[in-house]
Amino acid sequence: MPAGLSNVVAVAGGANYSLALSGNLAPFLNSRLFAQTVFAGATVTFGTSVTASRPYFFQWQMSGTNLPMSTNNLLILTNVTMSQAGSYSVVVSNSLGTVTNSALLTVIPLVIDTQPQSQTAFAGSTPSLSVSCQNILPLTCQWRKQGAIIPGATNNPLVLTNVTMSQAVATPSSSATARARSPAATPC
């Protein structure tokens, strides 16, 4: 930037040109927020960019109430719940003005109609586990065994070909000779 140039609010350049926009500029949003629809438990990111004279400040709000410690260009909500559904706004301000943009967050509860059922399976057999969910958005499935992800187990139903004892989970009242059942897998 050339010496003596002040109040620069934007800079652009190319092979044969350079440009510096200077002046006193109230905030202008370069990108707008957009409505999002997610399942409960998802992560949501709202974000915007701004052109303005410095210093400028961000404040995120939900239903008109400032969200504590939400003062940058991104708002990230993790593990969203039904209570977080609503209108989100970003207010960007400097000494020359304020601009606000809003978007709606819709949170859909994930309703599992049918849980996987425990099964007794013989070594070498091919049991399958399935789950049924109510949804309006596309779902992905990841099966787990005792809380740990089963690598590659992303289909519904989960088909366990040629099941082995290492895939089994013993019943709570088991002993060394007790029967075993298929993995206690649950989708997330």
Backbone as CSV, one residue per row, in Angstrom:
resi,resn,N_x,N_y,N_z,CA_x,CA_y,CA_z,C_x,C_y,C_z
1,MET,0.848,-1.156,0.000,0.000,0.000,0.000,0.906,1.234,0.000
2,PRO,0.552,2.229,-0.805,1.366,3.442,-0.843,1.375,4.169,0.498
3,ALA,2.487,4.829,0.785,2.598,5.605,2.022,1.553,6.707,2.025
4,GLY,1.001,6.976,3.172,0.037,8.052,3.321,-1.393,7.663,2.991
5,LEU,-1.596,6.474,2.502,-2.958,6.030,2.194,-3.601,5.563,3.494
6,SER,-4.744,6.122,3.833,-5.406,5.744,5.078,-6.869,5.412,4.813
7,ASN,-7.505,4.935,5.832,-8.910,4.553,5.751,-9.179,3.548,4.638
8,VAL,-8.252,2.611,4.419,-8.434,1.591,3.397,-9.443,0.565,3.905
9,VAL,-10.484,0.321,3.110,-11.504,-0.628,3.518,-11.491,-1.893,2.664
10,ALA,-10.847,-1.855,1.497,-10.730,-3.038,0.649,-9.563,-2.860,-0.304
11,VAL,-8.913,-3.972,-0.648,-7.775,-3.966,-1.556,-7.972,-5.082,-2.569
12,ALA,-7.639,-4.803,-3.843,-7.685,-5.816,-4.893,-6.490,-5.590,-5.808
13,GLY,-6.034,-6.651,-6.449,-4.900,-6.504,-7.356,-4.863,-7.623,-8.360
14,GLY,-4.159,-7.362,-9.438,-3.981,-8.360,-10.485,-2.633,-8.148,-11.135
15,ALA,-2.395,-8.807,-12.259,-1.108,-8.723,-12.941,-0.817,-7.307,-13.420
16,ASN,-1.838,-6.582,-13.848,-1.619,-5.255,-14.429,-2.313,-4.121,-13.686
17,TYR,-2.828,-4.398,-12.506,-3.520,-3.333,-11.788,-3.471,-3.583,-10.284
18,SER,-3.738,-2.522,-9.546,-3.986,-2.629,-8.110,-5.005,-1.567,-7.750
19,LEU,-5.783,-1.859,-6.729,-6.858,-0.971,-6.343,-6.984,-0.980,-4.835
20,ALA,-7.093,0.201,-4.272,-7.356,0.329,-2.839,-8.579,1.217,-2.687
21,LEU,-9.569,0.740,-1.990,-10.785,1.506,-1.725,-10.617,2.150,-0.358
22,SER,-10.621,3.469,-0.359,-10.438,4.160,0.920,-11.620,5.073,1.160
23,GLY,-11.780,5.412,2.404,-12.872,6.289,2.786,-13.474,5.799,4.080
24,ASN,-14.492,6.452,4.473,-15.221,6.063,5.667,-16.445,5.301,5.204
25,LEU,-16.521,4.032,5.601,-17.553,3.163,5.071,-18.301,2.473,6.195
26,ALA,-19.618,2.662,6.196,-20.464,1.899,7.119,-20.412,0.433,6.699
27,PRO,-20.681,-0.493,7.604,-20.612,-1.915,7.257,-21.529,-2.282,6.092
28,PHE,-21.002,-3.135,5.226,-21.740,-3.687,4.096,-21.487,-5.183,4.085
29,LEU,-22.552,-5.997,4.090,-22.396,-7.454,4.103,-22.064,-7.963,2.703
30,ASN,-20.956,-8.692,2.603,-20.558,-9.296,1.331,-21.265,-10.623,1.092
31,SER,-21.690,-11.264,2.155,-22.422,-12.518,2.036,-23.567,-12.506,3.035
32,ARG,-24.661,-13.096,2.637,-25.863,-13.099,3.466,-26.015,-14.441,4.161
33,LEU,-26.725,-14.427,5.261,-27.053,-15.666,5.961,-28.146,-16.390,5.190
34,PHE,-28.208,-17.702,5.334,-29.268,-18.457,4.687,-29.893,-19.408,5.705
35,ALA,-31.161,-19.685,5.497,-31.908,-20.578,6.393,-31.315,-21.982,6.323
36,GLN,-31.349,-22.679,7.455,-30.833,-24.040,7.510,-31.838,-24.926,8.244
37,THR,-31.924,-26.175,7.782,-32.753,-27.188,8.418,-31.863,-28.376,8.725
38,VAL,-31.803,-28.766,9.999,-30.914,-29.850,10.433,-31.641,-30.749,11.424
39,PHE,-31.072,-31.935,11.629,-31.564,-32.819,12.674,-30.971,-32.420,14.012
40,ALA,-31.697,-32.673,15.083,-31.167,-32.474,16.427,-29.858,-33.246,16.540
41,GLY,-28.872,-32.632,17.173,-27.570,-33.263,17.337,-26.551,-32.840,16.298
42,ALA,-26.991,-32.132,15.249,-26.081,-31.709,14.182,-25.263,-30.483,14.609
43,THR,-24.266,-30.142,13.797,-23.499,-28.912,13.958,-23.940,-27.946,12.874
44,VAL,-24.198,-26.707,13.262,-24.658,-25.670,12.338,-23.643,-24.540,12.343
45,THR,-23.330,-24.022,11.143,-22.436,-22.866,11.035,-23.145,-21.776,10.259
46,PHE,-23.266,-20.614,10.873,-23.711,-19.408,10.188,-22.475,-18.539,10.020
47,GLY,-22.346,-17.894,8.886,-21.188,-17.047,8.681,-21.471,-15.941,7.693
48,THR,-20.695,-14.865,7.795,-20.828,-13.736,6.894,-19.479,-13.056,6.747
49,SER,-19.342,-12.238,5.733,-18.154,-11.398,5.591,-18.634,-9.973,5.362
50,VAL,-17.776,-9.015,5.680,-18.186,-7.619,5.670,-17.080,-6.746,5.093
51,THR,-17.480,-5.668,4.474,-16.562,-4.600,4.079,-16.982,-3.393,4.894
52,ALA,-16.007,-2.754,5.582,-16.330,-1.613,6.438,-15.047,-0.943,6.896
53,SER,-15.172,0.307,7.311,-14.051,0.988,7.954,-13.822,0.338,9.300
54,ARG,-12.573,0.195,9.647,-12.213,-0.413,10.934,-12.221,0.638,12.023
55,PRO,-12.432,0.250,13.229,-12.795,-1.089,13.679,-14.286,-1.340,13.470
56,TYR,-14.611,-2.595,13.228,-16.017,-2.992,13.151,-16.199,-4.217,14.036
57,PHE,-17.441,-4.434,14.441,-17.727,-5.431,15.462,-18.904,-6.313,15.046
58,PHE,-18.812,-7.597,15.401,-19.880,-8.559,15.156,-20.575,-8.892,16.467
59,GLN,-21.881,-9.074,16.424,-22.637,-9.595,17.558,-23.732,-10.499,17.010
60,TRP,-23.717,-11.763,17.440,-24.743,-12.718,17.023,-25.877,-12.713,18.032
61,GLN,-27.079,-12.903,17.518,-28.268,-12.917,18.360,-29.157,-14.099,17.985
62,MET,-29.920,-14.540,18.977,-31.002,-15.492,18.726,-32.280,-14.828,19.201
63,SER,-33.238,-14.713,18.306,-34.524,-14.074,18.614,-34.337,-12.708,19.267
64,GLY,-33.357,-11.944,18.782,-33.130,-10.589,19.269,-32.300,-10.468,20.530
65,THR,-31.875,-11.585,21.108,-31.073,-11.564,22.333,-29.622,-11.876,22.000
66,ASN,-28.701,-11.014,22.470,-27.279,-11.232,22.214,-26.827,-12.581,22.763
67,LEU,-26.050,-13.304,21.965,-25.465,-14.570,22.399,-24.097,-14.273,23.002
68,PRO,-23.857,-14.676,24.244,-22.570,-14.385,24.900,-21.396,-14.952,24.103
69,MET,-20.321,-14.202,24.051,-19.054,-14.605,23.420,-19.227,-15.004,21.956
70,SER,-20.199,-14.423,21.280,-20.437,-14.700,19.860,-20.221,-13.407,19.092
71,THR,-18.928,-13.048,18.926,-18.573,-11.732,18.403,-17.566,-11.796,17.258
72,ASN,-17.657,-12.823,16.418,-16.829,-12.833,15.212,-17.708,-13.168,14.013
73,ASN,-17.107,-13.369,12.850,-17.915,-13.537,11.638,-18.572,-14.913,11.524
74,LEU,-18.217,-15.859,12.388,-18.822,-17.193,12.368,-19.551,-17.480,13.677
75,LEU,-20.685,-18.143,13.560,-21.400,-18.665,14.722,-21.513,-20.161,14.499
76,ILE,-20.912,-20.948,15.381,-20.940,-22.399,15.261,-21.720,-22.961,16.439
77,LEU,-22.762,-23.700,16.130,-23.604,-24.333,17.146,-23.399,-25.836,17.030
78,THR,-22.913,-26.464,18.086,-22.670,-27.907,18.054,-23.759,-28.639,18.829
79,ASN,-24.053,-29.837,18.376,-25.037,-30.692,19.041,-26.342,-29.936,19.313
80,VAL,-26.911,-29.339,18.240,-28.091,-28.491,18.414,-29.275,-29.274,18.966
81,THR,-30.073,-28.566,19.741,-31.273,-29.144,20.341,-32.502,-28.415,19.791
82,MET,-33.657,-28.950,20.062,-34.903,-28.339,19.602,-35.048,-26.905,20.123
83,SER,-34.531,-26.641,21.321,-34.656,-25.301,21.902,-33.812,-24.266,21.173
84,GLN,-32.904,-24.701,20.314,-32.067,-23.762,19.565,-32.661,-23.394,18.212
85,ALA,-33.802,-23.953,17.874,-34.477,-23.562,16.636,-34.977,-22.138,16.795
86,GLY,-34.879,-21.342,15.726,-35.370,-19.976,15.782,-34.646,-19.073,14.813
87,SER,-34.814,-17.787,15.011,-34.222,-16.776,14.143,-32.861,-16.339,14.695
88,TYR,-31.836,-16.447,13.847,-30.484,-16.017,14.207,-30.129,-14.795,13.375
89,SER,-29.489,-13.818,14.021,-29.095,-12.586,13.354,-27.645,-12.282,13.670
90,VAL,-27.000,-11.611,12.725,-25.683,-11.045,12.983,-25.833,-9.536,12.817
91,VAL,-25.314,-8.803,13.788,-25.319,-7.346,13.759,-23.866,-6.920,13.620
92,VAL,-23.559,-6.184,12.548,-22.204,-5.692,12.313,-22.258,-4.181,12.406
93,SER,-21.362,-3.617,13.219,-21.417,-2.178,13.430,-20.019,-1.567,13.467
94,ASN,-19.959,-0.297,13.139,-18.781,0.541,13.362,-19.297,1.935,13.693
95,SER,-18.410,2.910,13.761,-18.834,4.257,14.159,-19.717,4.925,13.113
96,LEU,-19.801,4.351,11.903,-20.565,4.963,10.822,-21.917,4.309,10.567
97,GLY,-22.174,3.158,11.212,-23.461,2.535,10.977,-23.535,1.098,11.440
98,THR,-24.671,0.510,11.182,-24.965,-0.868,11.589,-25.727,-1.558,10.464
99,VAL,-25.420,-2.840,10.267,-26.177,-3.648,9.321,-26.516,-4.964,10.006
100,THR,-27.707,-5.471,9.741,-28.186,-6.711,10.358,-28.676,-7.655,9.276
101,ASN,-28.420,-8.937,9.469,-28.936,-9.957,8.568,-29.405,-11.124,9.423
102,SER,-30.505,-11.756,9.012,-31.095,-12.833,9.799,-31.371,-14.059,8.944
103,ALA,-31.444,-15.202,9.608,-31.814,-16.465,8.961,-32.486,-17.358,9.986
104,LEU,-33.302,-18.263,9.487,-34.049,-19.164,10.351,-33.344,-20.513,10.461
105,LEU,-33.246,-21.025,11.678,-32.736,-22.367,11.918,-33.911,-23.247,12.319
106,THR,-34.135,-24.312,11.549,-35.165,-25.287,11.857,-34.476,-26.558,12.316
107,VAL,-34.850,-27.065,13.480,-34.265,-28.287,14.029,-35.342,-29.365,14.041
108,ILE,-35.041,-30.470,13.388,-35.982,-31.577,13.274,-35.572,-32.673,14.251
109,PRO,-36.498,-33.134,15.072,-36.124,-34.237,15.958,-35.936,-35.506,15.133
110,LEU,-34.931,-36.263,15.455,-34.732,-37.548,14.803,-35.528,-38.561,15.610
111,VAL,-36.546,-39.110,14.995,-37.428,-40.050,15.672,-37.121,-41.450,15.164
112,ILE,-36.668,-42.314,16.050,-36.392,-43.692,15.691,-37.649,-44.501,15.988
113,ASP,-38.250,-45.039,14.913,-39.469,-45.833,15.059,-39.172,-47.222,15.600
114,THR,-38.136,-47.843,15.068,-37.803,-49.211,15.442,-36.319,-49.298,15.749
115,GLN,-35.991,-49.651,16.981,-34.602,-49.845,17.393,-34.118,-51.210,16.909
116,PRO,-32.809,-51.376,16.722,-32.285,-52.707,16.409,-32.622,-53.678,17.538
117,GLN,-32.963,-54.898,17.187,-33.334,-55.906,18.172,-32.189,-56.884,18.385
118,SER,-31.923,-57.221,19.646,-30.898,-58.219,19.955,-31.277,-59.545,19.325
119,GLN,-30.268,-60.294,18.915,-30.503,-61.580,18.272,-29.524,-62.608,18.810
120,THR,-29.945,-63.845,18.800,-29.041,-64.953,19.070,-28.636,-65.510,17.716
121,ALA,-27.331,-65.612,17.500,-26.844,-66.082,16.199,-25.786,-67.146,16.424
122,PHE,-25.751,-68.110,15.531,-24.741,-69.163,15.583,-23.525,-68.730,14.780
123,ALA,-22.347,-69.161,15.220,-21.127,-68.874,14.472,-21.306,-69.362,13.042
124,GLY,-20.926,-68.505,12.085,-21.042,-68.848,10.679,-22.346,-68.413,10.038
125,SER,-23.317,-67.982,10.852,-24.600,-67.537,10.286,-24.496,-66.080,9.823
126,THR,-25.587,-65.552,9.245,-25.600,-64.195,8.702,-26.780,-63.411,9.280
127,PRO,-26.652,-62.929,10.517,-27.737,-62.114,11.085,-27.703,-60.695,10.512
128,SER,-28.817,-59.992,10.628,-28.850,-58.593,10.204,-29.611,-57.779,11.248
129,LEU,-29.217,-56.536,11.361,-29.841,-55.590,12.283,-30.331,-54.409,11.458
130,SER,-31.492,-53.868,11.823,-31.999,-52.716,11.086,-32.616,-51.713,12.047
131,VAL,-32.767,-50.512,11.557,-33.373,-49.426,12.300,-34.320,-48.704,11.358
132,SER,-35.395,-48.153,11.906,-36.351,-47.399,11.100,-36.521,-46.023,11.736
133,CYS,-36.378,-44.980,10.904,-36.459,-43.601,11.400,-37.476,-42.803,10.604
134,GLN,-38.104,-41.839,11.273,-38.932,-40.852,10.590,-38.016,-39.711,10.200
135,ASN,-38.050,-39.322,8.947,-37.197,-38.222,8.535,-37.740,-37.575,7.278
136,ILE,-37.369,-36.318,7.063,-37.688,-35.643,5.811,-36.411,-35.266,5.078
137,LEU,-35.277,-35.404,5.732,-33.989,-35.144,5.100,-33.273,-36.464,4.885
138,PRO,-32.338,-36.509,3.939,-31.571,-37.743,3.756,-30.789,-38.080,5.031
139,LEU,-30.760,-39.350,5.382,-30.041,-39.797,6.570,-28.823,-40.609,6.168
140,THR,-27.809,-40.536,7.005,-26.691,-41.460,6.889,-26.697,-42.305,8.152
141,CYS,-26.079,-43.449,8.074,-26.100,-44.385,9.186,-24.668,-44.786,9.527
142,GLN,-24.350,-44.850,10.788,-23.069,-45.385,11.249,-23.366,-46.295,12.422
143,TRP,-23.066,-47.584,12.273,-23.331,-48.551,13.329,-22.178,-48.570,14.306
144,ARG,-22.524,-48.867,15.570,-21.542,-48.932,16.648,-21.731,-50.222,17.422
145,LYS,-20.663,-50.679,18.020,-20.708,-51.838,18.911,-20.151,-51.373,20.245
146,GLN,-20.969,-51.417,21.270,-20.606,-50.963,22.614,-20.003,-49.555,22.561
147,GLY,-20.582,-48.675,21.746,-20.169,-47.284,21.648,-19.056,-47.011,20.653
148,ALA,-18.364,-48.035,20.184,-17.259,-47.848,19.242,-17.773,-48.015,17.807
149,ILE,-17.319,-47.149,16.923,-17.710,-47.212,15.515,-17.256,-48.536,14.908
150,ILE,-18.132,-49.172,14.159,-17.779,-50.370,13.399,-17.345,-49.875,12.018
151,PRO,-16.071,-49.974,11.681,-15.585,-49.440,10.402,-16.355,-50.017,9.215
152,GLY,-16.772,-49.141,8.309,-17.461,-49.557,7.098,-18.915,-49.939,7.286
153,ALA,-19.422,-49.883,8.509,-20.805,-50.300,8.784,-21.729,-49.089,8.660
154,THR,-22.085,-48.745,7.415,-22.893,-47.554,7.165,-24.185,-47.854,6.410
155,ASN,-24.521,-49.128,6.248,-25.746,-49.499,5.547,-26.830,-49.896,6.540
156,ASN,-28.068,-49.712,6.114,-29.206,-50.159,6.891,-30.025,-51.068,5.990
157,PRO,-30.073,-52.363,6.261,-29.649,-53.023,7.497,-28.148,-53.306,7.521
158,LEU,-27.667,-53.578,8.734,-26.302,-54.047,8.929,-26.335,-55.562,8.799
159,VAL,-25.640,-56.089,7.808,-25.603,-57.534,7.582,-24.242,-58.044,8.035
160,LEU,-24.260,-58.979,8.966,-23.031,-59.556,9.512,-22.838,-60.935,8.885
161,THR,-22.024,-60.987,7.854,-21.797,-62.232,7.120,-20.820,-63.118,7.881
162,ASN,-21.167,-64.408,7.996,-20.292,-65.392,8.629,-19.861,-64.915,10.024
163,VAL,-20.831,-64.606,10.873,-20.574,-64.025,12.186,-19.661,-64.933,13.020
164,THR,-18.797,-64.299,13.825,-17.869,-65.025,14.692,-18.135,-64.656,16.142
165,MET,-17.578,-65.410,17.048,-17.738,-65.118,18.479,-17.137,-63.758,18.834
166,SER,-16.108,-63.302,18.113,-15.502,-61.999,18.419,-16.457,-60.847,18.116
167,GLN,-17.496,-61.094,17.322,-18.490,-60.071,17.019,-19.622,-60.063,18.037
168,ALA,-19.628,-60.996,18.956,-20.732,-61.161,19.892,-20.561,-60.291,21.123
169,VAL,-21.670,-60.027,21.758,-21.707,-59.337,23.043,-22.456,-60.270,23.981
170,ALA,-21.833,-60.681,25.075,-22.465,-61.631,25.993,-23.649,-60.989,26.691
171,THR,-24.619,-61.804,27.049,-25.769,-61.301,27.791,-25.319,-60.940,29.199
172,PRO,-26.021,-60.032,29.885,-25.587,-59.585,31.211,-25.414,-60.716,32.225
173,SER,-26.194,-61.802,32.104,-26.095,-62.888,33.083,-25.255,-64.051,32.537
174,SER,-24.329,-63.731,31.650,-23.592,-64.800,30.974,-22.474,-65.386,31.836
175,SER,-22.092,-66.570,31.442,-20.895,-67.194,31.995,-20.086,-67.676,30.802
176,ALA,-19.063,-68.409,31.026,-18.202,-68.854,29.936,-18.950,-69.719,28.937
177,THR,-20.009,-70.367,29.348,-20.737,-71.239,28.428,-22.060,-70.636,27.970
178,ALA,-22.310,-69.405,28.367,-23.595,-68.790,28.009,-23.665,-68.498,26.507
179,ARG,-24.892,-68.388,26.013,-25.061,-68.038,24.611,-24.621,-66.585,24.396
180,ALA,-24.301,-66.273,23.194,-23.906,-64.896,22.839,-24.906,-64.355,21.865
181,ARG,-24.996,-63.054,21.773,-25.906,-62.449,20.811,-25.124,-61.573,19.864
182,SER,-25.766,-61.164,18.802,-25.095,-60.347,17.789,-24.729,-58.996,18.398
183,PRO,-23.840,-58.248,17.741,-23.350,-56.995,18.326,-24.469,-56.049,18.708
184,ALA,-24.264,-55.379,19.803,-25.222,-54.361,20.234,-24.914,-53.097,19.470
185,ALA,-25.285,-53.070,18.226,-24.973,-51.939,17.361,-26.149,-50.998,17.327
186,THR,-25.868,-49.717,17.329,-26.916,-48.715,17.222,-26.490,-47.660,16.236
187,PRO,-27.415,-47.131,15.477,-27.067,-46.066,14.539,-26.943,-44.752,15.281
188,CYS,-26.220,-43.852,14.687,-26.145,-42.522,15.284,-26.792,-41.528,14.380
